[in-house]
Amino acid sequence: MTLPDGYSDVPAGKIAAIVTHLEMTERPALPPDPAGGWKLRKVDTPGLDWFRDLYRRVGEEWLWFSRLQMTDAELAAVIQSPLVEVHALVQDGRDEGLLELDFRQSGQCEIAFFGVTAKLIGSGAGRFLMNRALELAWSRPVTRVWVHTCTFDHPSALSFYQRAGFRAFRRQVEVADDPRLDGTAPRHVARHVPVIE
């Protein structure tokens, strides 16, 4: 579908983001890990409450909502799939980052969710987590690793992925119901995306 040049209205109650898809097709050379006391913990059978709690703590400010709107069965089918790996970034014994690697498409790895809680942004924890993500993704027989970000995410997300070696290959417009209006997300989050009723 080709969109016309210019402005398009977004109906009240909806949100719209520009989504950028990025990929790498060969294993990158990883930079040294930043100094920090983080560890990565693989969660073999993620509990749904545990996953939703960490997903909220990492992504609520950036309007991550898709997994919160899934039924228990839908969410379990994804995060407990043998072809999906879920990892937690741990600091001081507490889970403070989320990494989900999706190998369900043969020969590929999607970094489906990636992020750290607000208190770790800017600490180097994201770089540490990306180094682990790329090590794990490329440890499988894949020829492509990809990720997407959008204009609701942290303002540095796109440049962070590009510095990690990803190259943009696709751009889309995503329109969805505002999750702050149906109670999926608290009304006060994501002030960088105004609520229009």
Disulfide bonds with the S-S distance in Angstrom:
none
